[in-house]
Amino acid sequence: MTEPLSEPPSKAPAEPLKIAYSPCPNDTFVFHAWAHGRVPGAPVPDVTFADIDITNGMAERGEFDVLKVSYAVLPWVLDDYALLPCGGALGRGCGPLVLTRQPGEGRRLTGKDLAGKTVAVPSERSTAYLLFRLWAAAEVPGGVGEIKVLPFHAIMPAVRDGEVDAGLVIHEARFTYQKYGLHRLADMGEHWEQTTALPIPLGAIIAKRALGTERLRELTDAIRTSVRMAWDDPEASRAYVLEHAQEMDPAVADQHIGLYVNEFTADLGESGYAAVRGLLTRAAAEGLVPPLGPGALDAV
């Protein structure tokens, strides 16, 4: 008697990918479609929200499969993580700002006024801080004094209340710092663009190399599709964006998205990769980060 043919074993569904990104509007806008299962055939994400200083630490400890991190942390994590060519924050006119409480007595404050002063920063491994250090090396004789790490949303109140002399701010602070009575001393993005002619690298999307090439390509396709779906139907993500935007004015959230989600979010391209290499090569030459190994930034 012939044995009945058995069904081939079904392929077990892959475990959800553990991903962490910030609750900022650009990230929730970019990842909305993927996080809500709207990208056909995409890997299932298990989402955690965390500020950039937290995700930088996660990357250094090898936690999570996919992370939004600062470009500045890449030299420490690229042995275990691959840089994905989409989903991050890189652009023009979007650099971090140095803010002070007073505009100066009858003159505009300059980098010289920060010599020996206390400056709040969002993370010592943030791209903002790396850009600040490159700027300060040229503009602050003798260097600043104490560096104080604070969550990015706490920096402007600290400057306003006199807890620190100046603050390095990111994200929507570009649009709201006047409400705190603060003044812009310098724009790190302007300095970077004027000295390099390159766009400003800020936040990167990385994924564990152990996922394998095929899985990394699936992930890249899913993120890129999520970006395009967000552009095609901006209203679809609005509730998700505002839910996590920490009581942000909807108009400010729209400005935030408009500034940080751009063509480089869909694809870094040649100029995007040139900007990342330029930042990390220049920083390594100054002894601020370890040098990158050959092929460390190769696309997936």
N, C-alpha and C positions, 0 to 999 in steps of 0.2 A: 504494500500500500504506500502510495506516494505521500510524503509529509507535506502539509500545506505550507505555501510560501509565507514566511514571516515578514512583517512590515519592517523596513529599515528603521533603525533607532532614530528618533527625532532629535534634532540638534537642540541642546539645552539653551534656553534664552540667556544671553549675556547678563552679568550683574550690572546694575545701574552704575554709571560713572559718577564718582564723587567729585563735585565741582564747587568751588568757592569763588564768588565775586562780590563786589561791593554793592550796597543798596543805592548807589548813585544812579541818576537817570540814564546816563549813557549805557551803563551795564544792563540795567533792567530793560531798557529799550532794545538793546542788541540781542539779549538772550530770551526775551519774552516768548517768541514762537517756539524755540527749542524747549524751554523749560515747561511749556504747557502742551507738549506732545503734538504740535502742529506741523512739525517738519517730518514728512514721510520717510520712513526707513531709518531715522536717526537713532543713535544710541540713546538709551534712557538716562537722563541726568538726575542725580540726587543733589539738590542745590542747598548750599549753606551761604548765608550772607556774612561778610566780614570786611572790616576796613583793610586798606592796603598794607598797613604795618603788620596786621595779623596774617594776611596771606603770604607776605614775604617770609615770615617766620615759618609758616607751614611748608613753603617750598624748600627752605633750607633743611627742614627736618624730614623731607620726603613724604609729607602727608598729602592726601587727596590725589586724584587722578588728573584733574584739570584745575588750573588756578589763574586768576587775574593777579598779576604781580607788577612791580616796578621793573622797568628795563634795567635799572641800576643793579638789581639783584641777580641778573642772569649769569655773570661770571662765577657765582658761587653754586649755581644749580644746574648748569647745562650738561653735566655728566649724567644726570638722572632724568632731566626734562628736555623736551624739544620745544623750540619756539614755533608756534603756529603762525601762519602768514595772514591771519585775519582775526577780527573780534576785539582788537586792542584799541588803544588811544594814541594817536600820533597825528600831528597836523601843523598848521601855521596859525600864528596869532593866538595860541592857546597855552602859553607858558605860565609857570608859577610866578607869583608876585611877591615882592618883599614890601610889607606894610609897616607903617609907623603910626604912632598916636598923634604926632605933631608935624606940621609941614616944614618947620624950621623958622627961625626968626629973621624974616625979611629975605630969605633965600631958599632955594630948593635944596633939600637934603640929598647927599650923594653917598656912595659907598664908604667914603672916608668917615662919615658920621657913625658907622657901625663898628669902628675899631674898638675892640675890648668890650663890646656890648653883648647882652644876652638876647639870643634869637630863638624863637620857638619854631620847630620844624615838625612835619607830620611823621617822619621816620628817618632814621639815619641810613637806611638802605633804600630810600625812595629816590626816584629819578629827579624829583624836585630838589632834594638835598644835594644830589650829585651836580645838577646844573648850578645850584647856588654855590657850591664849593669851587667850581670852575670860574664862575663870575667873581667870587670873593677873592680868589687868587690874583685876579687882575685889578680889582676895584677897591679892595679893603686893605690898606697898608697895615701890616702887622697882624692882620686877621681879626676875626670877631672874638668875643670872649666865650661865655658859656653857651652851649647848645642844649636846648630843653625840648625833649620829644613830647608832643601832645597829640591827641586825636585831632584830625583836621578841623572838625567842627568846634573845637575848644580854643583854637589859636586866635581868632579875631577877638573874642571876649577877653582873652589874656592880655592882648596888646592894648585893648581899650581900657582895661582896668589897671594897667601899669605893672602887671606881674612880670612882663618881659618888655624889652626895649623895642623889639621888632618881631614880625612873624612872617614865615614863609607859607603862603597859602596856595591851595589848589582848588580844583572843581568849581562849584558855583560861586566861590568867594570872589571871583573876577567880577561878578555882577552885583554883589551885595555889600562889599566892604565899606562903601560910603555910608550905609545905614548905621555903621558902628562908629562913625566919625573918624575913620582912618584915612590915611593918605598913602599913595603908592610911591615908594622910594625907587624901585627898579622892577623891570620885567625881565625875568630870566629867559623867556622865550625870545624877546627882542635881541638880547645879547647873543644868544645862540644863533639865531638866524643871521644876524649881522656879521658874525665872525665865521660862519660856516656855509651860509646860503642853503642849508639843509632844513627840512621840516623838523619839528620838535618831538622826540620820542618820549612818551610818558608811561603808559601802561601796556603790558604784554600779556598775551594768553599763552600759557605753556601747558604741556601734557606729558605724562610719563612715557619715556621711551620704551618701557617694558610693555606697553600696550601693543606694540608691534606696528609695522609700517601700514598695514591694511587698516587697522583700527584708527590710527592717527589720520589717515586720509578720509575715512568716514566721518571722523570728528570734525575735521576741517571743512568738509562739504556741509555738514549739519550747521556749523556756526555761520558759514558764509550764506547759506540759505536763510537762516534766521535773520541775519542783517538785512537781506533783500526783502524778506517778508515784512520786516518792520518798516522799511521805506515805502513799500507798496501800500500798506494800510497802517499809518501811524496811530489812528484812533484805537486800534485793537489792543495796543499795549498801554494805553493811557492810565487805566485803573491800576495796573500792576506798577507802573512807574510812580504814580502819586502815592500809592500805598506804602512804598518803601523810601520815599524821598524826604523823610524827616520834616514834615510840615512845610515843605518848600512851596513857594508860590508857583502855580502851574505855568505862569509866563516865564519864570526863571528856569523851571525844569525844561521848557521848550528851548530856551537859549542854550542851556547846558548841552542838550542833545544836539542842537544845531552846530555847536562848536566842536564837540568831541567825537561825533559820529560822522565820518566823512569817507572819501574814497579809500583812504588808508585802512579804514575799518574793514572794508570788504576785501582788500588785498594790499599788503605792504608795498609790493612792486619794487622796482629797482631803487627808487629814491628813498623809499621807506627803509629798506635794508641798509642803504648807504648811510642813512641817519643813525641807525642803531649801531652800525660798525664804527661810525665816526665818533659817537658819544663814548662808547666803551674803549675805543683805541686811545682817544684823547685822555680819558680818565685813567687808563692804565699807565700812560706815559707820565702822568702826574703822581703816580703811586697811590691812586685812590681806590682802584679795584685791581684784582688779578687780571693778567692778560688772557684773552680768549685763545683757546686751542684751535688748530686748523679745522675748518668745517663746522665749528660749533654752532653757527647760525644757519647752516644749510636748511633750505626749505624741506618740508615734509614731502 
